[in-house]
Amino acid sequence: MSHGPGPSQGRRRQSSRRGGPMGGMMRGGEKAKDFKGAMAILLRYIGRYKVIIIVAILIAAASTAATIVGPKILGRATTELFEGLMARIQGTGEVDFNYIGRIILIVLSLYVGSSILSYIQGWIMAKVSTDISYRLRRDISLKMNKMKLKYYDGTTHGEILSRLTNDVDTITQTLSNSLTQIISSVATLIGVLIMMFSISWKMALLVIGVVPLSAMSIIFIVKRSQKHFAQQQEYLGHVNSHVEEMFGNHTIVKAFNAEEKSQEEFEVYNKTLHGSAWKSQFYSGMMMPMMTFIGNLGYVAVAVLGGYLTSQGGITVGDIQAFIQYVRSFTRPLGQIASASNVLQQTAAASERVFEFLGESEEVADSPTPRKWEKVTGLVEFNNVKFGYSPEKTIIHDFSAIAKPGQKVALVGPTGAGKTTMVKLLMRFYDVNDGAILVDGIDIRDATRSDLRSNFGMVLQDTWLFNGSIMDNIRYGRLDATDKEVIAAAKAAYVDRFVHTLSGGYEMEINEEITNISQGQKQLLTIARAVLADPPILILDEATSSVDTRTELLIQDAMDDLMKNRTSFVIAHRLSTIRNADLILVIRDGDIVEQGTHTELLAKGGFYAELHGSQFEVENDLPPEPVEEHTSE
């Protein structure tokens, strides 16, 4: 079986990349390349929720309307109280407290009803937004399993993680909070305008005259703050990336006395982040005082004009009180809408990135009528295989070879010759451009990838373990294996020899950075995983490269036992490890230049003999390994 991502991959350490773990975060003020197109795609995606979203919008509008009507109705109570007191002073009447009480009850009912509607609307939008977030993450996760390996070769893990987390969160927050705020703000603005005109068109026009002043203030602040917000997010990424890189490689930093240089780089990033952060916060902090000042100007103008109109009998005292409340309600939505416009730009950019990922080309679909192997014997044929990672550059030109059942086939050659590429083609991580690869006479493209890979076991030079117990990491080779079978595989791979020296034994947790076991022990665990999988075909890519010579000999014995009656493909740079191979394929520049056994190839005196000779000279130049002394007590 192939060893794909495990349950704890998300918690694994990330390699250092530009931007660090937060490098892919949506940057303040970042805009979509195509705002309308991005929003149109998002709207199509959430189309299944359109009815319930429309209901939520209507509820939000009703809640806002109930809040807006309240001040005008309450103004009648103020007018009744004022006129009643004046009548009492003049001796012509009394205050009608029953009328005032009824008005207060009506207003209280409106506000309670508005709160209930607002709660219902918030619950609906929270449910919808989290459901959409769930769908997006599920679709991205499913997409990740269908993507071509080429995409991952050219895209950092942090970039993909950013789309799965930060971008989806941006969309969710907009749907949950900002969309509701926009609806409420627009409804409030329209409702307040209607109510103000219903009270006095003269004062309404006066208040509207303040709008251009508010708009100019908002534009002034936003223009100056956006560039600082963008720089803040950029350098937040730089700081995180630098800290992650230095912390993840602190041993190397200390070994080369580079602490001072590391600190100097951090100071540059941190100082720039500090400068942009305080400027962005300063400008954004100006928004509310500026809007408050402009609002106060509106209050003064309303008070002066309202007083004049009241003296002329053109408006009541209660209407002035209501109008002043509306002025307060009028300026606030303007700032909210301005703020929401920036949020929408970020949402469009996030949507564009998410749906760009979802729109990436996928692996060629499995055959609708796949062929299946009853029992794989291990006959593998490469027939005139041609392949290149890009159309303009062919790596494998014309590769033909046959691996018979049970044979140990070694692939040797210089770095970049195409050895690992052949393994990727065999596992269908990539499909051949021309030719065919057959397993037991079946073209691997005619079978499902899952069925194909279930017949392979892989041990790679780059070990992969997840945050979990040693037992669980070995069991990843076959998830239904018992503890007894896991331990048996561990013994076969010589894992059992060192496990008992560790705290916790088989239940010891491998940490997130995988630093509490040695490189050689990691390699032994991946070999034990392959032993447990018990596949008919094995792929060993420099499987013993990270262990010492003595352990290598032990592993070689274990691997020889494992490879019995199995077809095995061994990629090796140390030719001493493949002397007993049944067939050695010597690859150079994507072609097989020689093939045969170790003895036959040496006798030819060709490229293999040249490689062997150069390694033999190097090995002879190396000092002998120290022999451990054992003393008996």
RODOBA-282882 format. One record per atom (N, C-alpha, C): x, y, z. Coordinates in steps of 0.2 Angstrom, whole numbers, plus 5000, padded with zeros to 4 digits. Atoms other than C-alpha are relative to their C-alpha. Layout:
N
XYZ
...
END
This chain:
633
500449945000
500050005000
500450065000
499649945000
500650184997
499850035007
500049974994
500950285012
499850084999
500249935001
499950445010
499950045007
500049964994
499550585022
499649965006
500350034994
499050525040
499550055003
500549974997
497750585052
500350065004
499749954997
499050705060
500450044996
499549965005
499850785045
499950075001
500149934999
499050945049
500450035006
499649984995
500050955065
500749994999
499350015001
501650915058
500450064999
499649935001
503051045056
500050024993
500049975007
503051155041
500750024999
499449985002
504551185032
500050074999
500049935000
505151365032
499850034993
500249975006
504351465018
499850075001
500149935000
504051645014
499350015003
500649994997
502651705025
499849965006
500150044994
502751575038
499349975000
500750034999
501151495045
499550054998
500549955001
500251655043
500250044993
499949965006
501051705026
499550004995
500650005005
499551655016
499450035002
500649974997
498351755027
499850054995
500249945004
497251875018
500350065002
499749944998
498152035018
499550065000
500449945000
497252195023
500050044994
500049965006
496652285008
500149964994
499850045006
497052144996
499349994996
500650005005
495852154981
500049944996
500050065005
495252014970
500150034993
499849985007
495852014952
499350024996
500649995003
494052004946
499450005005
500550004994
492852064960
499349974998
500650025002
491252034950
500049934999
500050075002
491751864944
500149965006
499950044994
492351804961
499450005004
500650004996
490751864970
499449964996
500550045003
489651784956
500149925001
499950074999
490551614958
499849985007
500250024993
490251624977
499350005001
500750004999
488451674975
499749934997
500250065003
488251524963
500149945005
499950054996
489051414976
499549995006
500550004994
487851464990
499350014998
500649995003
486451464978
499449955004
500450054997
485651314987
499750035007
500249974993
485451425003
499650074998
500349935002
484651574993
499350015004
500749994997
482851545000
500150025008
499949984993
483451545018
500450065002
499749944999
484651685016
499550064998
500549945001
483251795008
499550005006
500450004993
482151745024
500450045005
499649964995
483651805035
500050074998
500049935002
483751965025
499350045002
500749974998
481851995027
499950015007
500149994993
481951965045
500550055003
499649954998
483452075047
499750074998
500349945001
482552215038
499450015004
500649994995
480952185049
500350025007
499849984994
482052195064
500350075000
499849935001
482852355058
499550055000
500649955000
481152435054
499750015006
500349994993
480552395071
500450055004
499549954996
482052485079
499950074997
500049935003
481852635067
499450035001
500749984998
479952655070
500050035007
500149984992
480252665089
500150075001
499949924998
480952845090
499550044998
500649955002
479552925080
499449995005
500650014995
478252835091
500150035007
499949984993
479152875107
500050085000
500049935000
479253055101
499350035001
500749984998
477353065103
499950005007
500049994993
477553025121
500350065003
499749944999
478753165122
499650064999
500549945001
477553285114
499550005004
500650004995
476153225125
500250035007
499849984994
477153255140
500250075000
499949935000
477753425135
499450044999
500649965001
476053485129
499650005006
500450014994
475253415145
500250045005
499749954995
476453505156
499850074999
500249935002
476153665147
499350025001
500849994999
474253645148
499950005008
500150004992
474453605167
500250075003
499849934998
475453765169
499550054999
500549955002
474153865160
499349995003
500750024997
472753775169
499549984995
500550025006
471953705153
500049935000
500050075001
472353525155
500549965004
499550054996
473353375162
500449964995
499650055004
474653255156
499649935000
500350075001
473853095149
500549945000
499550054999
474952965157
499749934997
500250065003
473852825150
500249994993
499750005007
474252875133
500749994999
499350005000
476052895137
500249925001
499850074998
476052715145
499949964994
500150045005
475252645130
500550004994
499549995004
476552715119
500649975002
499450034997
477952655130
499949934999
500050085001
477252475129
500049994993
499950025007
477152485110
500750014998
499350005002
478952545109
500449945003
499750064997
479452415121
499949944996
500250065004
478552285111
500450004994
499650005007
479452345095
500749985001
499350024999
481152335103
500149935002
499950074998
480852165111
499949964994
500150045006
480152105094
500650004996
499449995004
481652175085
500649965003
499550054997
482852085097
499949934999
500250075001
481951925095
500249984992
499950015007
482051945076
500750004998
499349995001
483851995077
500349935002
499750064997
484251835087
499949944995
500150055005
483351725074
500450014994
499649995006
484151805060
500849985001
499450024999
485851785068
500149935000
499950074999
485551605072
500049974993
500050025007
485051575053
500650014997
499449995004
486551655046
500649965003
499450044997
487751565059
499949934997
500150075003
486951405053
500249994993
499850005007
487151445035
500750014999
499249995001
488951515036
500449945002
499650064998
489551365046
499949944996
500150055005
488751245034
500450014994
499649985006
489551335019
500749995002
499350014999
491251335028
500149925000
499950075000
491051145031
500049974993
500150035007
490551115013
500750024996
499449975003
492051225007
500649965002
499450034998
493351135018
499949924998
500150075003
492550965013
500249994993
499950005007
492651004995
500850014998
499349995001
494451064996
500449945002
499750064998
494950915006
499949944994
500150045006
494150804992
500450014994
499649985006
494950904979
500849985001
499350014999
496650884987
500249934998
499850075001
496550694985
499949984992
500150015008
496050714966
500550044996
499549955004
497450844962
500649964997
499450035003
498850804951
500650015005
499549994995
500450774961
500550064997
499649945003
501250914949
499850065004
500249944997
500251044958
500350015007
499750004993
500950994975
500850014999
499249995002
502750994967
500150074999
499949935002
502451174962
499750055005
500449964995
501451244977
500249985007
499850014993
502051264995
499449975004
500550024995
501051175009
499650055003
500349954996
500751335018
499550044996
500449975004
499951405003
499349974999
500750045000
498651265002
499750005007
500349994993
498451275021
499650065001
500349945000
498051455019
499350004997
500650005003
496651425007
499549965004
500450054996
495951285018
499850045007
500249974993
495951395034
499950074999
500249935000
496151585032
499550024995
500549985006
495251605015
499349985002
500650024998
493851495021
499750045006
500249964995
493751585037
499850074999
500249935003
493651755028
499350004997
500750015003
492151695018
499549995006
500450014994
491351625034
499850065004
500149944996
491551775044
499650064996
500449955004
490851885030
499349985000
500750025000
489251775028
499750005007
500350004993
489051765047
499950075003
500049934997
489451945052
499950064995
500049945005
489752065038
499450014996
500650005004
488352015027
499450035004
500549974996
487152045041
500150075002
499949934998
487952205046
499950054994
500149965007
487852265027
499250015000
500850005001
485952215026
499750055005
500249964995
485652305043
500150074999
499849935001
486652455039
499650044994
500449975005
485752485022
499350015001
500750004998
484052445029
499950065005
500049944995
484452575043
500050064997
499949945004
485052705031
499450024996
500649985004
483552695020
499450015004
500549994996
482352675034
500050075004
499949944996
483052825044
499950064995
500149945005
483052935028
499250014999
500749995000
481152895026
499750035006
500349974994
480752935044
500250075001
499849935000
481753095043
499650044996
500449965005
480853155028
499350005002
500750004997
479153105036
499950055005
500049954995
479653225050
500050074998
499949945003
480353365041
500550004994
499650005005
481053375024
500650055000
499549954999
482053535028
500649975004
499450024996
483053455042
500349944997
499750065003
483253295032
500550024995
499549985005
484053385018
500650035003
499449974996
485153475031
500549945002
499650064998
485753305037
500349974994
499750035006
486053235020
500650044997
499449965002
487153385017
500649985003
499450034996
488353305030
500349944997
499750065003
488553145020
500650014996
499349995004
489853215007
500650015005
499549994995
490853275022
500249935003
499850074997
490753095030
500449964995
499750045006
491153015013
500750024999
499449985001
492653125011
500549985005
499650024994
493253085028
500249935000
499950075000
493052905026
500649984994
499650015006
493952905009
500850025002
499349984997
495453005017
500349955004
499750054995
495652885031
500249934997
499950075003
495452725021
500650004995
499550005005
496652775007
500750005004
499350004996
498052805020
500149945004
500050054995
497652665031
500249934996
500050075004
497552525017
500749984999
499450025002
499352525012
500449985007
499650024993
499952515031
499749935002
500250064998
498752375034
500349944995
499750055004
499452285019
500749985002
499350014997
501252315025
500049965006
500050034994
500752255042
499949934999
500150075001
500052085036
500649974996
499450035004
501552065024
500649995005
499450014996
502852095038
499849955006
500250054996
501751995050
500249934998
499850065003
502051855038
500849995000
499350005000
503951895037
500249985007
499950014993
504051895056
499949925002
500250074998
503151725058
500549954996
499650055004
504151645044
500750005003
499350004997
505851705052
500049965006
500050034994
505351645069
499949924999
500150075002
504751475062
500749974998
499450035003
506351455052
500549995005
499450004995
507551505066
499849955006
500250054995
506551395079
500149934998
500050075003
506451245068
500749984998
499350025002
508351255064
500450035005
499649974995
508951325080
500749975002
499350034999
510351195082
500550024994
499649985005
511051245065
500250075001
499849924998
510951435070
500550005005
499550004994
511951395086
500649974997
499450035003
513151285077
500550054996
499649955004
513651425065
500150075003
500049934997
513551565078
499750054996
500449965004
512251645068
499450045004
500549974996
511251705083
499950084999
500049935001
511751885080
499750024994
500349995006
511351885062
499249995000
500750025000
509651805065
499650065004
500349954996
509251935078
500050074996
500049945004
509752075066
499450004995
500550015005
508552005053
499350015003
500749994996
507151995066
499950075001
500149934998
507452175071
499750044994
500249965006
507252235053
499349994999
500750025001
505652135051
499550035005
500449984995
504952185068
499950075000
500149935000
505352365067
499550034994
500549995005
504452375050
499349995002
500750024998
502952285057
499850055005
500249954995
502952405072
499850064997
500249945003
502952555061
499350004996
500650005004
501552495049
499449985005
500550024995
500552425064
499750065003
500349944996
500452585074
499750054995
500349955005
500152695058
499349974998
500650035003
498752575052
499450015006
500549994994
497952575070
499850075001
500149934999
498152765071
499550024995
500549985005
497252795055
499349975001
500750034999
495852665058
499750035007
500349974994
495652745076
499750074999
500249935001
495352915068
499349994997
500750005003
493752845060
499450025004
500549994995
492652845075
499950075002
500049934998
493153015082
499850054994
500249955006
492953095064
499349994999
500750015001
491253015062
499650035006
500349974995
490753075079
500050075000
499949925001
491353255076
499550024995
500549985005
490353255060
499349995002
500750014998
488853185068
499850055005
500249954995
488953315082
499850074996
500249955004
488953445068
499350004998
500750015002
487353375062
499550015006
500449994994
486653375080
499950085001
500049934999
487053565081
499550034995
500449975006
486253605064
499349985001
500750024999
484653505068
499750035006
500249964995
484553585085
499850074999
500149935002
484653755078
499450014995
500650005005
483453725063
499449975004
500650024997
482253625074
499750055005
500349954996
482153755087
499750064996
500349955004
481753885074
499349974997
500650025003
480453775066
499549995005
500550014994
479653735083
499750075002
500249934998
479553925087
499550024995
500449985006
478653935070
499449965000
500650055000
477453795074
500049954995
499950055006
478153685060
500149935002
499850074997
478653535071
499950005007
500150014993
478353465088
500749995003
499450014996
479553445102
500249925000
499950075001
479353255101
500449984993
499750025006
479853255083
500750025000
499349985000
481453355086
500449945004
499750054996
481853225100
500149934995
499950065004
481553085087
500550014995
499649985006
482453175073
500849995003
499350014998
484053185084
500249935001
499850075000
483953005087
500249974994
499950025007
483852975069
500750024997
499449975002
485353085066
500649955002
499550044997
486352975078
500049934996
500050075004
485752815068
500250014993
499949995007
486052895051
500850004999
499350005002
487952925053
500449935001
499650064998
488452755061
500049954994
500050055005
487852645046
500550024994
499549985005
488952755034
500749975001
499450034999
490452705043
500049924999
500150075000
489852525044
500149974993
500050025007
489552515025
500750014997
499349995002
491252595022
500549945002
499650054997
492052465033
499949934996
500250065003
491052325025
500249994992
499750005007
491652375007
500749975000
499350025000
493452335012
499949925001
500050074998
492852165020
499749964993
500250035006
491952125003
500549994995
499450015004
493552154994
500449945002
499650064997
494452035005
499649934999
500450075001
493051905004
500049984992
500050015007
493051924985
500749974998
499450025001
494951894985
500149935003
500050074997
494751744997
499649954996
500450045004
493351674986
500449984994
499650015006
494451694971
500549945001
499550054998
495851594979
499749935001
500350074999
494751454985
499749974994
500350035006
493751434969
500649994995
499450015005
495451444959
500349935002
499750074998
496051294969
499549954998
500550055002
494351204967
500049994992
500050015008
494551234948
500649974997
499450035003
496251164946
499949934997
500150065004
496451014934
500149945005
500050064996
496250844942
500449944997
499750065003
497150674940
499549974994
500450035004
496450584925
499649955003
500550044996
494850494931
500249924999
499950075001
494950304934
499549984995
500450035005
494250194921
499349995003
500650014997
492350184923
499849925000
500050074999
492549994920
500749975001
499350014998
494149964929
500149925000
499850075000
495049794927
500349995007
499850024993
495549704944
500549944999
499550064999
496949584949
499749965005
500250054995
496349424957
500549995005
499450004996
498049404964
500650024996
499549985004
499549494959
500649965001
499450045000
501049384955
500750045000
499449965000
502249534952
500450014994
499749995006
502649534934
499850074998
500149935002
502949714929
500450014994
499749995007
503349774911
500050074999
499949935003
503949944905
500050004993
499950015007
503549954887
500050074997
499849945003
504350104878
499750065003
500349954996
503850224892
500450074998
499749935001
504150414888
499650045005
500349964995
503850544901
500450075001
499749944998
504150724905
499650045005
500449974996
503550834919
499750064997
500249955004
503350974907
500049984992
500050025007
502850954888
500750014996
499449985004
504451044882
500649965002
499450034998
505650934892
499849935002
500150074999
505650744891
500649975005
499550034996
506550654905
500149934999
500050075002
506150474901
499949994993
500150005007
506450444883
499749944997
500350065003
506150264879
500249945005
499850044995
506150154894
499649934999
500350075001
505849964892
500449955004
499750054995
506149834905
499549955002
500550054998
505349674912
500349985007
499850024993
505349634931
499649935001
500450074999
504849444933
499850005007
500350024993
503849384948
500649985005
499550024995
504949374964
500750034999
499349985001
506449464956
500250075004
499849944996
507449604965
500450044994
499749955005
507749744952
500250065003
499749944997
508949874956
500050064994
500049945004
508850054948
500650045002
499449974998
510550134948
500250064995
499849955005
511250294940
500250065004
499849934997
511850474944
499350035002
500649964998
510650594952
499750044994
500449975006
509350664940
499949954994
500050055006
509450504929
499349984998
500750015002
507550474931
499849935004
500150074996
507650324944
499350015004
500649994996
506350404956
499450024996
500649995004
505250464942
499749934997
500350065002
505050284936
499649975006
500550024994
504350244954
499450045000
500649965001
503150384952
499549984995
500450025005
502550324936
499749935001
500250074998
502450144943
499450015004
500550004995
501350204957
499450054997
500549955003
500350324945
499950065004
500049944998
500750474954
500050054994
500049975007
501050534936
499849954995
500150055005
500450454920
500550014995
499549995005
501550414906
499850044994
500249965005
501550524891
499949954994
500050055006
501850374879
500249935003
499850064997
502050194881
499549975005
500450034995
501350084895
500449965005
499850044995
501650004911
499549955002
500450054999
500949834914
500249965007
500050044995
500649734930
499649944999
500450065002
500249554927
499650004994
500449995007
499749604909
499550055000
500549954999
498549734915
500350075000
499849945000
498949914910
499750045006
500249974994
498950014926
499550054999
500549945001
497950154918
499349975000
500650035001
496550024916
499749985007
500250024993
496449994935
499950065004
500149954996
495950104949
500750025004
499449994996
497350194958
500049975007
500050034994
496750134974
500249925000
499850075001
496849954968
500749984999
499350015002
498549974960
500450015007
499549994994
499350054976
499949965006
500150054994
498549924988
500549944999
499550065001
499849804980
500750025000
499349974999
501349914983
500150025007
499849974993
502349944999
500650044998
499549955001
503550094999
500450025006
499549984994
505050135010
500450064996
499649955003
505750305005
500650035004
499449964997
507350405009
499750055005
500349954996
506250545016
499549975004
500450044995
505450465031
499450055002
500649964998
503650515035
499749975006
500350024994
502950495053
499550055002
500449954997
501550575062
500050005007
500050004993
501250635079
499549955003
500450064997
500650475088
500549955003
499550054997
501350325096
500349964995
499650045004
502650215089
499549944997
500450055002
501350075088
499550024995
500449975005
500150185078
500350014994
499649995006
501450235066
500249944996
499850065004
501950055062
499349974997
500750035002
500050005061
499750044994
500249975006
499850135047
500149964994
499850045005
500550005036
499449954998
500650045001
498949905039
499550015006
500349974994
497649985050
499649955004
500450054996
496749825055
500449955003
499550044997
498349745061
499950005008
500050014993
498349675079
500750025003
499449984997
499649725092
500549954999
499550065001
500449555090
500350014993
499749995007
500649585071
500550065000
499649945000
501349755074
500749995003
499450014997
502649695086
500449954996
499650055005
503149545074
500350044995
499749965006
503449675060
500550045003
499549964997
504449785072
500649955001
499450044998
505549635077
500349984993
499750015007
505749595058
500550054998
499749945002
506349765055
500550035005
499549984994
507449775071
499850065003
500349954996
506349905078
500049985008
500150024993
506049805094
500650005004
499349994996
507949815098
500050065003
499949944997
507849995102
499350035003
500649974997
505950025107
500049995007
500050014993
506249955124
500550045004
499649954997
507550085127
499750075001
500349935000
506350225125
499450005005
500549994995
505150295138
499349984997
500750015002
503450215136
500049944995
500050065005
504050075123
499650024994
500449995006
502850055109
499550055001
500549944999
501650185117
500350065000
499749934999
502950325117
499750044994
500249955005
502250475108
500650034996
499549965004
503250545093
499850075000
500249935000
503250725095
499950034993
500249965006
502650855082
500650014995
499449985004
504450895076
500349934998
499650075001
504950705076
500750015002
499349994998
506450755086
500249955006
499850044994
506350625100
500249934998
499750065002
506950485090
500550024994
499449985005
508550475078
499749994993
500150015007
508550475059
499949934998
499950075001
509050295059
499349975002
500650034997
507550245070
499450024996
500649985005
506350345059
500049954994
500050045006
506950245044
499849935002
500250074998
506750075054
499350005001
500750004999
504950125058
499650004994
500350005007
504550155040
500149934997
499950075002
505249985036
499649955003
500550044996
504249905049
499350014997
500649995003
502749985042
499949964993
500050045006
503149905025
499949935001
500050074998
503449735033
499349985002
500750024998
501749745041
499550004994
500550005005
500849795025
500049944995
499950065003
501549635017
499750004993
500349995006
501249684999
500449954995
499750045005
501649584983
500650034996
499549965003
502749724976
500350055005
499749964996
504049824985
500450064996
499649955003
504849994981
500450035006
499649984995
506350034991
500550064997
499649945002
507150214988
500550025005
499549984995
508750224997
499849995007
500350024993
507950135012
500450005005
499550014994
509550115022
500550055000
499549955000
510350275018
500150045006
500049964994
510050355035
500249965006
499850044994
510750215046
500749984999
499350015000
512450165051
500149934997
499950065003
513350025043
499849935003
500250064997
513049895056
499249995000
500850005000
511149935057
499849984992
500250015007
511149935038
500149924998
500050075002
511749755037
499449965003
500550034996
510449705050
499350014995
500649985004
509049795039
500149964994
500050035007
509749715023
499849935001
500250074999
509549545031
499249995000
500749994999
507749595036
499750014993
500249985007
507449665018
500049944996
500050065004
508049505010
499549955001
500550044998
506849405020
499350034997
500649975002
505449525016
499950004992
500150005007
505849524997
500049934997
500150075003
505749334995
499349994998
500650025004
504449284983
499650074999
500349935002
504049474980
500450034995
499649965005
504549584965
500250065004
499749944997
505649724972
500350054996
499649955003
506249884965
500450045005
499549974995
507749954974
500450064996
499649955003
508450124970
500650015005
499550004996
510150134977
500650044997
499449965002
511650254976
500749965002
499450054998
512850134986
499949934997
500150065004
513049994974
500249945004
499950064996
513649884988
499449975003
500750024997
511849864994
499649964995
500450035005
511249794977
500449944996
499550055003
512649664973
499649944998
500450065001
511349524975
499450004996
500649995004
510049594964
500049964994
500150045006
509349484950
500150044994
499949965006
509349624938
500150075002
499849934999
510149794938
499950044994
500149955005
509549934927
500450065001
499649945000
510850064924
499750064996
500449955003
509950224920
500450074999
499649935001
510750384912
499650044996
500449955004
509850534906
499349974997
500750025002
508150444906
500049944996
500050075004
508750284896
500449955004
499650064998
509350114901
500649994996
499450005004
511150114895
500349935001
499750064999
511549944903
499549965005
500450044995
510649794912
500349935000
499850074998
511149634920
500249995007
499850014993
511849564936
500650045002
499549964998
513149644946
500749974997
499350035003
514549524940
500050014992
500049995007
513949534922
500250074998
499949935002
513949724922
500850025001
499249984999
515749734930
500449974994
499650035005
516349614917
500050044993
500049965006
515749734903
500450065000
499649944999
516749874910
499750064997
500449945003
515450004905
499950055006
500149944996
514650144914
499949975008
500150034993
514150034929
500749985003
499350024998
515949974931
500350075002
499749944998
516450154931
499750035007
500349984993
515150204945
500349965005
499850044995
515650054955
500850015002
499349984999
517550094953
500150065004
500049934996
517250274959
499849995007
500250014993
516350214974
500549965004
499550044997
517550084978
500650045002
499549954998
518950214978
499950045006
500249964995
518050324989
499949965007
500050044994
517650185001
500649985003
499350024997
519450135002
500450065003
499749944997
519950315006
499750015007
500349994993
518750315021
500449975005
499750044994
519550275038
499549955002
500450064997
518950115046
499550025005
500449984995
517450125057
500249975007
499850034993
517850105076
499649945002
500350064998
517449945083
499850015008
500249994993
516349945099
500349955004
499750054995
517149865114
499549985005
500550024995
516049755125
500449975006
499750034993
516549715143
499549975004
500550044996
515749585153
500150025008
500049984993
515349625171
500149945004
END
